[in-house]
């Protein structure tokens, strides 16, 4: 059966009541264009008055992450192995995600002829003197990246390794038959504050880990990414992790597709119930589920007994 992925976003009940746009975005490689790599991601636009285009920012963040992963894969199929032993490659990947996101933000901002902002958050703004924007009168003015501020969590899986990438809040959780554990630590900021892809010192707050949850495992496992609207809808962290384990148990015993169907959509399903009964925020989830197939067992056998 190998690796299966899925992602889903539902608009928060509080956003529906006030007719506020959904600021979350989630993605998985539905058409399996990544070949030997598996990728999924979630992002949560900040949504404050200073971040009024963050619904676009979250979508662009996921797209930028996937583009950088695809480029890395095409240039070097052993990228994750090399990143394990070369910190500079990890730093380069982090920088490339931010660079690709900024490029997409500028293109969208100019294409929609949106306003410039010369007054607020100078540290997150960019001079547009070298952008082809003369016809729009944007030369030497500034775009405030905070207008598009967003978090981003992504997972990349190859044959042997798993990369977890995170900036800002939300959760990355590993689940197997022993239970559910966090893969990254909380930033422990006050209240609803979070680090952002829009920050100038974004690289200082980005978490990137290369872990060994590859297809050399003989037992099923699941990696779950969620925006904070998911975990914040539970009374405590234990209740949240218990739900993650229940999803894994459901997939293992009743099938991954049935789990995905149960998550539902904006009208019905478990995610709808989580938002309605919880904090009311947008809720996004992305799941990577691995269950060994015959090829995986053969690979394990040859590695163990034939030293292949």
ZAVEX-628844 format. One line per field, with one value per residue (C-alpha): z, x, y; residue number from 1; residue in three letters. Coordinates in Angstrom, 2 decimals, always signed. Example, Ala and Ser with C-alpha at 12.3 -4.5 7.8 and 13.67 -1.06 7.14 Angstrom:
! residues 2
w	+7.80, +7.14 $
u	+12.30, +13.67 $
v	-4.50, -1.06 $
nr	1, 2 $
rest	ALA, SER $
! end
This chain:
! residues 308
w	+0.00, +0.60, +1.40, +1.21, +1.71, +2.14, +3.13, +3.95, +5.08, +6.48, +7.12, +10.79, +12.23, +13.59, +10.12, +8.55, +11.01, +10.17, +6.48, +6.83, +4.22, +5.12, +5.85, +6.00, +3.09, +2.78, -0.03, -0.86, -4.04, -5.25, -8.72, -7.44, -9.58, -7.12, -8.19, -5.50, -2.96, -0.95, +0.06, +1.94, +3.77, +5.71, +6.26, +8.37, +7.36, +10.37, +9.60, +11.55, +10.09, +9.33, +7.40, +5.21, +2.31, +4.49, +2.80, -0.32, +1.72, +3.04, -0.43, -1.83, +1.08, +0.34, -3.38, -2.66, -0.38, -3.00, -5.74, -3.70, -2.87, -6.54, -7.62, -4.98, -6.02, -9.68, -8.93, -6.44, -5.66, -2.47, -1.12, +2.28, +2.84, +2.01, +4.20, +7.14, +7.11, +5.68, +7.70, +4.89, +2.62, +5.29, +5.57, +1.80, +1.67, +4.32, +2.47, -0.84, +0.59, +1.79, -1.50, -3.58, -1.36, -1.62, -5.39, -5.56, -3.16, -5.28, -8.49, -7.02, -5.35, -8.53, -10.73, -8.54, -8.26, -4.52, -2.31, -1.09, +2.53, +3.43, +7.07, +8.95, +9.58, +7.61, +8.66, +6.56, +3.48, +0.18, -2.19, -5.65, -7.59, -9.54, -10.12, -13.49, -12.14, -13.87, -15.55, -12.15, -10.48, -7.91, -8.46, -5.26, -3.14, -0.69, -0.19, +3.41, +3.51, +6.73, +4.59, +3.46, +6.78, +7.33, +9.10, +7.18, +8.06, +5.50, +5.40, +2.74, +2.63, +0.49, +0.75, +3.97, +5.49, +6.58, +6.56, +8.84, +8.06, +10.29, +10.76, +13.22, +15.26, +14.43, +15.07, +13.46, +15.09, +14.63, +15.40, +15.52, +17.55, +20.66, +20.57, +19.30, +19.94, +18.79, +16.23, +16.92, +20.07, +20.66, +20.38, +23.68, +22.59, +24.46, +23.55, +19.83, +18.82, +16.32, +14.15, +10.50, +7.03, +6.69, +9.37, +8.26, +10.69, +9.58, +9.24, +12.96, +13.89, +11.25, +12.38, +9.94, +10.97, +9.01, +10.70, +9.87, +9.33, +5.90, +4.06, +5.96, +8.77, +9.23, +11.03, +9.93, +11.00, +10.36, +10.31, +10.92, +10.27, +11.59, +11.85, +15.35, +14.86, +15.29, +18.54, +20.04, +19.79, +22.47, +26.22, +26.48, +24.51, +25.64, +24.12, +20.86, +20.74, +21.60, +18.52, +16.37, +17.67, +16.97, +13.35, +13.02, +14.62, +12.32, +9.21, +10.30, +10.99, +8.63, +5.85, +5.06, +2.53, +5.09, +7.44, +4.74, +3.96, +7.63, +7.82, +5.64, +4.18, +5.00, +5.66, +7.55, +9.00, +11.84, +10.93, +10.79, +14.24, +15.59, +14.49, +15.54, +18.95, +19.52, +19.00, +15.77, +13.78, +10.34, +10.61, +8.31, +8.38, +6.19, +6.73, +5.52, +6.23, +5.65, +5.61, +4.35, +1.19, -0.21, -1.87, +1.45, +3.22, +0.50, +0.87, +4.62, +4.12, +1.70, +3.91, +7.01, +5.64, +2.35, +3.26, +0.03 $
u	+0.00, +2.94, +2.40, -0.93, -1.50, -4.50, -5.22, -8.36, -9.37, -12.71, -13.73, -14.08, -17.55, -16.64, -15.49, -18.70, -20.81, -19.11, -18.61, -14.83, -12.74, -10.97, -7.31, -6.07, -4.75, -3.75, -2.32, -1.18, +0.20, -3.14, -1.86, +1.47, +3.54, +6.45, +7.35, +9.66, +8.92, +5.76, +4.77, +1.93, +1.59, -0.71, -0.58, -2.56, -2.82, -2.67, -5.98, -5.55, -6.21, -2.48, -2.64, -5.67, -4.29, -3.12, -5.61, -3.48, -0.30, -1.11, -1.91, +1.31, +3.31, +2.19, +2.85, +6.33, +7.19, +6.13, +8.05, +11.28, +10.83, +10.26, +13.33, +15.46, +14.18, +14.94, +18.44, +19.38, +17.29, +19.34, +18.68, +17.36, +20.32, +22.69, +20.77, +21.22, +24.96, +25.19, +23.68, +24.34, +21.93, +19.24, +19.81, +19.71, +16.37, +14.89, +16.09, +14.75, +11.24, +11.16, +12.61, +10.04, +7.19, +8.33, +8.51, +4.95, +3.69, +5.20, +3.77, +0.28, +0.40, +1.40, -0.97, -3.88, -2.56, -2.91, -1.83, +1.66, +2.37, +5.25, +4.32, +3.97, +6.28, +9.25, +11.27, +9.07, +8.80, +10.66, +11.81, +10.33, +12.77, +13.95, +10.52, +8.92, +6.14, +6.61, +3.22, +1.59, +3.50, +5.06, +8.69, +10.55, +7.48, +7.07, +5.01, +4.51, +4.95, +2.95, -0.15, +0.34, +1.64, +1.22, +2.51, +3.66, +4.19, +5.31, +6.42, +8.59, +9.08, +11.51, +12.48, +14.46, +13.94, +11.30, +11.75, +9.59, +9.53, +7.74, +7.49, +4.92, +2.29, +0.40, +1.37, +3.39, +2.65, +4.06, +1.74, +2.30, +0.93, +2.69, +0.88, +1.19, +4.07, +4.94, +7.74, +8.40, +8.30, +6.00, +7.48, +5.78, +4.81, +2.18, -1.48, -2.17, +1.25, +3.16, +6.24, +5.61, +6.93, +6.74, +9.35, +12.71, +14.47, +12.27, +15.18, +16.00, +12.58, +12.20, +12.37, +13.73, +14.34, +15.45, +14.15, +14.27, +10.64, +11.24, +9.92, +12.38, +9.81, +8.03, +5.04, +2.49, +2.93, +1.24, +2.42, -0.28, +0.11, -2.53, -3.06, -3.67, -7.45, -7.35, -5.39, -6.92, -10.33, -9.36, -9.29, -5.64, -2.77, -3.55, -7.02, -5.52, -2.90, -5.56, -7.51, -4.40, -3.98, -7.66, -7.16, -4.19, -6.09, -9.07, -6.86, -5.03, -8.21, -10.81, -8.73, -7.14, -9.82, -12.58, -10.64, -10.35, -14.07, -14.88, -13.01, -15.79, -16.06, -17.41, -20.87, -20.43, -17.76, -15.27, -13.41, -16.70, -17.55, -14.11, -14.46, -18.11, -17.50, -14.11, -12.46, -14.34, -11.16, -10.39, -9.16, -6.65, -5.07, -2.58, -1.80, +0.92, +0.11, +2.55, +1.59, +4.21, +3.47, +5.17, +7.92, +8.74, +8.93, +11.24, +13.49, +13.62, +14.46, +17.30, +18.79, +18.69, +19.70, +21.48, +23.25, +21.93 $
v	+0.00, +2.36, +6.02, +7.83, +11.54, +13.79, +17.39, +19.32, +22.80, +23.92, +27.50, +28.37, +28.78, +32.22, +33.27, +32.02, +34.02, +37.32, +36.45, +36.47, +34.70, +31.44, +32.20, +28.59, +26.60, +22.95, +20.83, +17.32, +15.81, +14.51, +13.67, +12.27, +14.62, +14.40, +10.83, +9.41, +12.11, +12.65, +16.19, +17.86, +21.18, +23.50, +27.26, +29.72, +33.37, +35.69, +37.39, +40.63, +44.08, +44.38, +41.10, +41.64, +39.56, +36.69, +34.34, +34.84, +34.63, +31.16, +29.85, +31.32, +29.87, +26.33, +26.83, +28.23, +25.31, +22.76, +24.59, +24.59, +20.89, +20.05, +22.01, +20.30, +16.88, +17.48, +18.72, +16.01, +12.92, +12.40, +15.90, +14.78, +12.47, +15.31, +17.77, +15.41, +15.93, +19.44, +22.27, +24.73, +22.84, +23.13, +26.87, +27.20, +25.39, +27.70, +30.79, +29.50, +29.01, +32.63, +33.89, +32.00, +33.20, +36.84, +36.54, +35.25, +37.91, +40.69, +39.25, +38.95, +42.35, +44.11, +42.13, +43.24, +46.81, +46.72, +49.60, +50.25, +51.00, +53.30, +53.75, +50.43, +47.49, +48.80, +45.76, +43.45, +45.64, +45.46, +48.16, +47.70, +49.82, +46.78, +45.27, +45.86, +48.02, +51.35, +51.18, +50.74, +53.57, +51.23, +52.23, +53.11, +52.35, +49.52, +46.40, +45.37, +41.60, +41.51, +42.14, +38.53, +37.18, +33.46, +30.39, +27.31, +23.64, +21.08, +17.46, +15.80, +12.02, +10.05, +6.38, +6.74, +10.19, +12.65, +16.42, +18.56, +22.29, +24.81, +28.56, +29.85, +28.01, +24.83, +21.24, +18.45, +15.10, +11.59, +8.67, +4.94, +2.03, +3.39, +6.75, +10.33, +12.75, +16.25, +16.52, +20.21, +22.28, +25.23, +28.73, +29.65, +33.14, +35.11, +34.73, +34.44, +35.79, +33.68, +33.83, +34.53, +33.93, +37.73, +38.42, +39.74, +37.37, +34.49, +32.07, +32.44, +31.09, +28.37, +24.74, +22.17, +18.57, +15.52, +12.37, +8.67, +7.69, +6.24, +3.23, +1.05, +0.87, -2.45, -0.94, +1.68, +5.29, +8.60, +12.21, +14.80, +18.53, +20.93, +24.66, +26.00, +26.10, +22.32, +21.97, +25.13, +23.49, +20.95, +21.46, +20.41, +18.92, +15.37, +15.55, +16.80, +14.04, +11.45, +12.56, +12.19, +8.65, +7.89, +8.98, +6.64, +3.77, +4.39, +4.39, +1.24, -0.72, +0.72, +2.22, +5.57, +6.49, +6.08, +8.34, +11.01, +10.72, +11.17, +14.48, +15.91, +19.39, +22.85, +21.43, +18.16, +15.90, +15.75, +18.95, +20.84, +19.51, +20.45, +24.08, +24.38, +22.85, +24.42, +27.79, +28.57, +29.22, +27.81, +24.22, +22.55, +19.11, +17.29, +13.61, +11.28, +7.64, +4.83, +1.17, -1.30, -3.22, -6.31, -4.25, -2.61, -5.96, -7.31, -4.25, -4.79, -8.46, -7.80, -5.08, -7.27, -10.64, -10.03, -6.77, -5.23 $
nr	1, 2, 3, 4, 5, 6, 7, 8, 9, 10, 11, 12, 13, 14, 15, 16, 17, 18, 19, 20, 21, 22, 23, 24, 25, 26, 27, 28, 29, 30, 31, 32, 33, 34, 35, 36, 37, 38, 39, 40, 41, 42, 43, 44, 45, 46, 47, 48, 49, 50, 51, 52, 53, 54, 55, 56, 57, 58, 59, 60, 61, 62, 63, 64, 65, 66, 67, 68, 69, 70, 71, 72, 73, 74, 75, 76, 77, 78, 79, 80, 81, 82, 83, 84, 85, 86, 87, 88, 89, 90, 91, 92, 93, 94, 95, 96, 97, 98, 99, 100, 101, 102, 103, 104, 105, 106, 107, 108, 109, 110, 111, 112, 113, 114, 115, 116, 117, 118, 119, 120, 121, 122, 123, 124, 125, 126, 127, 128, 129, 130, 131, 132, 133, 134, 135, 136, 137, 138, 139, 140, 141, 142, 143, 144, 145, 146, 147, 148, 149, 150, 151, 152, 153, 154, 155, 156, 157, 158, 159, 160, 161, 162, 163, 164, 165, 166, 167, 168, 169, 170, 171, 172, 173, 174, 175, 176, 177, 178, 179, 180, 181, 182, 183, 184, 185, 186, 187, 188, 189, 190, 191, 192, 193, 194, 195, 196, 197, 198, 199, 200, 201, 202, 203, 204, 205, 206, 207, 208, 209, 210, 211, 212, 213, 214, 215, 216, 217, 218, 219, 220, 221, 222, 223, 224, 225, 226, 227, 228, 229, 230, 231, 232, 233, 234, 235, 236, 237, 238, 239, 240, 241, 242, 243, 244, 245, 246, 247, 248, 249, 250, 251, 252, 253, 254, 255, 256, 257, 258, 259, 260, 261, 262, 263, 264, 265, 266, 267, 268, 269, 270, 271, 272, 273, 274, 275, 276, 277, 278, 279, 280, 281, 282, 283, 284, 285, 286, 287, 288, 289, 290, 291, 292, 293, 294, 295, 296, 297, 298, 299, 300, 301, 302, 303, 304, 305, 306, 307, 308 $
rest	UNK, UNK, UNK, UNK, UNK, UNK, UNK, UNK, UNK, UNK, UNK, UNK, UNK, UNK, UNK, UNK, UNK, UNK, UNK, UNK, UNK, UNK, UNK, UNK, UNK, UNK, UNK, UNK, UNK, UNK, UNK, UNK, UNK, UNK, UNK, UNK, UNK, UNK, UNK, UNK, UNK, UNK, UNK, UNK, UNK, UNK, UNK, UNK, UNK, UNK, UNK, UNK, UNK, UNK, UNK, UNK, UNK, UNK, UNK, UNK, UNK, UNK, UNK, UNK, UNK, UNK, UNK, UNK, UNK, UNK, UNK, UNK, UNK, UNK, UNK, UNK, UNK, UNK, UNK, UNK, UNK, UNK, UNK, UNK, UNK, UNK, UNK, UNK, UNK, UNK, UNK, UNK, UNK, UNK, UNK, UNK, UNK, UNK, UNK, UNK, UNK, UNK, UNK, UNK, UNK, UNK, UNK, UNK, UNK, UNK, UNK, UNK, UNK, UNK, UNK, UNK, UNK, UNK, UNK, UNK, UNK, UNK, UNK, UNK, UNK, UNK, UNK, UNK, UNK, UNK, UNK, UNK, UNK, UNK, UNK, UNK, UNK, UNK, UNK, UNK, UNK, UNK, UNK, UNK, UNK, UNK, UNK, UNK, UNK, UNK, UNK, UNK, UNK, UNK, UNK, UNK, UNK, UNK, UNK, UNK, UNK, UNK, UNK, UNK, UNK, UNK, UNK, UNK, UNK, UNK, UNK, UNK, UNK, UNK, UNK, UNK, UNK, UNK, UNK, UNK, UNK, UNK, UNK, UNK, UNK, UNK, UNK, UNK, UNK, UNK, UNK, UNK, UNK, UNK, UNK, UNK, UNK, UNK, UNK, UNK, UNK, UNK, UNK, UNK, UNK, UNK, UNK, UNK, UNK, UNK, UNK, UNK, UNK, UNK, UNK, UNK, UNK, UNK, UNK, UNK, UNK, UNK, UNK, UNK, UNK, UNK, UNK, UNK, UNK, UNK, UNK, UNK, UNK, UNK, UNK, UNK, UNK, UNK, UNK, UNK, UNK, UNK, UNK, UNK, UNK, UNK, UNK, UNK, UNK, UNK, UNK, UNK, UNK, UNK, UNK, UNK, UNK, UNK, UNK, UNK, UNK, UNK, UNK, UNK, UNK, UNK, UNK, UNK, UNK, UNK, UNK, UNK, UNK, UNK, UNK, UNK, UNK, UNK, UNK, UNK, UNK, UNK, UNK, UNK, UNK, UNK, UNK, UNK, UNK, UNK, UNK, UNK, UNK, UNK, UNK, UNK, UNK, UNK, UNK, UNK, UNK, UNK, UNK, UNK, UNK, UNK, UNK, UNK $
! end
